[in-house]
Amino acid sequence: MIFSLKSAAPLSAAGWAILGFLSASLTPSAHADDLQQRIATYREKLAAYAQARSAYEADAAPYWATINDKRKRRIAKQHAGERPSASDYVLTQPPLYTGPPKPIDPEKPQTEGDYVPVVADFLGYAREHFSFIPDKPSSDDEYARVYARTALAAGLTPEQCVKIYAFESGGAGGYAVQAGLEYDRPGARAITTALGYNQLLTTNSIELLAEAGDPVLAALRKKAQNADEADRERLDLKIAILKKMIAFSRSVPDKWSAHSRLAATDKGLGVHALILDIDIGPLLQVHKLLTSVVYAKRRGYSAPLTAAELEMMNLTGDGNGFDMVSMPEDLRRKVPTSNFFQRGGYERNPVAIRNNTVAALLEATDAKMESEAQLSGAKALAAAFAELN
């Protein structure tokens, strides 16, 4: 029997009770049948996925083991002052998984992913743990001018800085731009803690203070010496706070993994607020790029680094980046990008997979830089450099 609420007479109390009983007894059963069907389908898909992954692993595991072995040999050669040759790289492309995706278990609740801290969190923890409130610029243009002045004093070129800013921030982000929040879109969420012109992670902030805190302190002290009384008091207070942050950053061994664990704490997140400070933020971001330039010169590479080459060192680490930068052009066109990534990072990086040789990756990076350097933020930063030249 089908009841039409539009045409049927109103149900009596007994009728509503019967209908409620039928709904209560039938609905769970239908739901259970549907769930059982989804579970059965899931198990079929999971079996197909497992079979495909097993076949893939038979090829992928030996390939990536060879990648790791050859990387260790190259590092040893470089430490001995030797240049790697073609035989020190894997010259075949890695196997790519083309089977079915891993199915979703219908019995497990789906989550939206882990929460990524944002600027409000960095500011809150900085205030709570260090009594630190960044001195923010009056505008993005002011931050750009300070950044440009700091970069030129360090020996970086306008082209390097503008192109890297364009590549990292999307060409239009302000001084406080965070990864995933570059554009004002409904539902936008931060995808990492990468912040600022050069998109430094919280771990970068900790590592920079641990390794280069003294030069940053020296620059602040010099600025305080040349300031008026009111500004000197402000900078002296900031210097005292920065000393505490440096001591905190140096409280663990000088290793990326240790810095990463420290950066995930509330105090570590508070340190990241330094990127937003008009006095300290530009110093830290410029120093991050400068370390790569110094590394290349120390290794005997005297040619000026292009923005794309500097970005490779910034993205993959100085050792891997220098390996790519110092490679002869003919070898760049032969060596797969997989040689410079850990397996998990490579498999999550469609850009490195698509541009699968060193030359192709550098060319693609430069092309993206050129395109995004035409956007408003990059043009404003270029104008800030032009004012100082």
N, C-alpha and C positions, 0 to 999 in steps of 0.2 A: 504494500500500500504506500502511496506517495501523498504526503500532506502538502498542500499549497497554502501558505500563510495568507495569501491574498483572497482565496475563494472559500476556504473552509471556515466553518463556524468556530468560534473561540473554544479552545480546549478547556475541559473541566479540570479541577484540581487533580482528579484521578488520572485524567489523560496526560497531564504534564508529568505526573509521577512515573507513568508507564514509559513515556518518551525519554525521560531522564534515565530510567533503568536501562532502556535499550542502548542509549548513547554510551552510558558508563560501561556496559558489558561488551559492546561491539568495537569501540574506538581503540582501546588498548590492544585488542587482538589484531586489528588491522595494522596498528603501528608496529607491533612485534613482528608481524609477517614481513612488513617493509624493511625493518631493521635486519632481519635474518637474510633477506635477499641482498641487501647492501653489503652485509658481512661476507656472504658467499662470493659476490662479485669482487669485493676487495681482495679476498684470498686468491682468487684466480689471477687478478692483476699483479698481486704481490709475487706470486710464483713466476709469472712471466718476467717481471722486473728483476727478480733474483737471478734467473737464468741468464738474462741479458747482461747484468752487471758482472756476473761470474766470468762470462766470456770476455767482457771488456777488461776486467782486472788481469786476466791472463796475459794480455798485451801491455796494459798500462803500468802495472807494478814493476816489471823489469825495466821499462823505459825510464821511469822516474827514479829508479835506483841508480841507473847509469848517469842520469842528469846530476844527481847528488854526488856521486863519485867523482865525476869530472869537475864539478864545481870545487870540491876539496882540493883537487890537483891544481886547478888554476890559482886558487888562493895561496897554496904552497909556493907555486912558481912566482907569483907576484911578490910574496914576502922575500923571496930569494933574489928579487930584482930581474927576473926573467919575464919576457913577453909571451903570453899564450899563443899557440898556433892553432890552425884549423883542427888538428887532431885532439885538441883539448876541449872541444865542444861536441855535443851531439848534433849532427847535421841533418837528421831526419825529423819530421814533424811528429808531435805526440799523437797517439791514437785518441780519437774523440768519441765519447759515448753518444750513440745515436739510437739507443733502444728506448723503450717506454719509460715515462717518468715514474718515480716512486709514488704509489697511490696513497691517498689519505685514509687513515684508519677511521671508520665511521663511529667507533666506540670511544675515541679519544676526543676531548673537547679541543676546538681550534682556538688558538690565541692570535693576537695581532702582533706578537713579537715583543721583545724586551724593550722597556722604556729607555730612551736615549736622553740624557740630561741636556738642557738647553741653557741659554744665556741667563735666564732668571735663576736657575740652579747654581751656576757658577758664581753669580753675584751674591746669592744668599749664603753659600758656604764660605765665600771669601770674607764676608762680614762676620759670620758666626765664629770662624776659627782663627782669623788673622786680623779682625777689626779693619779690614781693607775695603775701601770703596774706590773704584777706579776714577781717575779724573778723565772724564769722557771729553772728546773734542766738541767744539761748538757745532761742527758740521762734518760731513764726509770729506769736504774739500780741505778742511784744516788737517784732518788725519792724513790725507794724501800728500799735503805739503811737507808735513813732518816726516812721513815715510820716505818721500823722495829725497829730502835733505840727508836723512840717515843713510840711505842706500848709496848715494853719490859719495858721501864721506868714507864709506866702507870700500869703495872701488867697484861697485856693481854698476852696470850700464842701464840706461833707461829702457832699452829694448828688452833686456833680460827681465827686468822687474815688471814692465807693463804686460809682456806676453805671458809671464808666469801667473800674474794676477788674473789676466783674462782667462787662461786655461783653468785655473783653480776655482775661481769664483763665478765663472759663467759670463764675465765681462760686464756685469751690471750691478754686482753686489756691493753693499757698503762695507765699512770697516768692521762691522759686527756680523757679517754674513756667516751663516752656518749651513753645513751640508744638508741638503734636503729642504731647506727653507729659503733657497735663493729667490724664489718667486712667491708672491702673495696669492696662494691658491687655496680654495676651501679644502680642508682635510690634510693639508701639508704637514708632514712630520719630519723631525730631525732623523737622519739616517746614521750619522756618526757625530762625534764631538768636534769634528774639523771646523775650525773657526778662523775668520780673518782673511786678509789678502792672500796669504799662502796656505790657508786651510790647515793650520797646525792642530794636531790631536792633543788631547790632555796629556798623553805620554810624551809628546814632543815638548810641551811646556815644562814638565818635570825634568826631562833629559837636558834641555837647554840650561835650566837653572843649575843642575848638578854639574854640568861640564863647562858652562860659560857664565856662571853667575858673577864671577869676579870682574870681567870686563864690563858687564852691565852695571854693576855697582860703581865701577870707576867712572863710567859715563855719567851716571846720576850725580856722583860727587862733584864732577867737573861742572855740571850744569848748576848745581847748588852754589858753588863758589862764585859763579858769575851772575847769580840772581839777586834781586832786591830782598830786603829783610823778610817780607811776608811770603814771598815765593820760596825763600831758603828754608823757612820753617816747614812749609808744606813738603818740600823735597826731603828734608832731614827725617821727617816722620815716615815718609815713604821708603827711605833707605833702611830705616830700622825694621819696618815690616818686611821688606825684601830680604833682609838678612835672615829672618826667621823662616821665610819660604825656602831660601837656599839651603839652610840647615836641614829643613824637613826633606828636601829633595835629595840631599846627600846622606840621608839616614839609611839607605839601602845600597847594595853593591851597584857599581856603575854598569848595569846591564839593562838592555831593553826590557826583558821580561820582568825584572825587579821594578823598573820604573813604571811599567804598565800596571802592575799590581798596586803600586802606590797611587797612580793616577786615578784608579777606580774608587779610591776612598773619598769620603766627604772633603777632607782637607786637600786631597789631590785635585778634586774638581774645583775647589776654591782657588788654587794656584792658577788655574786656566783663565781666571778673570783678568790676569795681567795683560792678556792680548788686547783687552778693551781700553787699557790705560794709554793716554796720549804720550806719556813720558817713557813707558817701558814697552808697550806693545810693538811699536816700530823697531825698537832695538832687538827684540827677540826674533821677530820675523826676518829681519835683515840678516841677523847672525845665522839663522838656519840656512839661508842660501849661501852665505859667505863661507860656512864650513866646507861646503862642497867645492867651492872655487879654490880654497886653500888646500884641500885634499888633493885636487888635481895637480896643482902646482908642485906640491910636495912630492908627488909621484913623477915629476918631470914633464908634465904636460903643460907646455907654455902657450899653446894657441888659445885665443879667447873662446870660452864656451858659448855656444849658441844657446838661446833660451830653451830650445827643445832638449839639448844635451844636459843643461843644468837641471831641467825638470826631470829627466831620467834619473839623475843622481838624487834629486829630492824625493822622487817616488819610490825608487827601488833600493835606496841606501847607497852610500858613497862607493862602497866596494863594487857592487853590481853595476852601478851607473858608470863608474870609471871604466870598467871592463868594456862596456858598450861604446863609450866615448872614445877610448883610445884604440879601438879596433879599426884596421884599414878598411877603406870603402868597399873593396872587393869582398872582404870577409863579412862586412855588415849585410851584404845582400844574400849571403848563404846561411848565416847562423840563425836558427829559430829563436824566437823570443822566449821559448820555454826554458832555455838555459839559464834565465835570470830570475825565475820565479820558483817559489815552492808550489807543489802540485795543487794544493787547495786554492791558493791565490790565483793561479793560472786558470783553473777550471771555472772560477767565478768572474773572470775578466774577459768579456767578449771583445774588447778592443785589442788586447794582446793576441787573442785567438784569430781575430780577423786580419790583423796586421802582423803576420806571423814570422817576420824576419826583423832583425835590428833596424835595417834601413827603412823598411815599411813602417815600423812603429815610430821612428823619429820623423819621417815625412808626414805621417798622419797627425802626430802631435803638433808639428809646426803649422800644418794646414788649419787645424782647429784653433791654434793660437792666433793666426792671421785673421781668421773669420771673427773671432770673439773680441779681438782688439779693436774692432770697428764699433763696438757697443759703447753706451754712454759712460759707464764706470771706467772702462779702460781709457777712453778719450780724456776723461777728467784727470786720471792719474798721469797720462802722457803730458797733459797741459801743466800739471804741477812740476814735472821734471823740466819742461821747457822754460818755465819761469826762472829756474835756478841756473840755467846754462847761458 
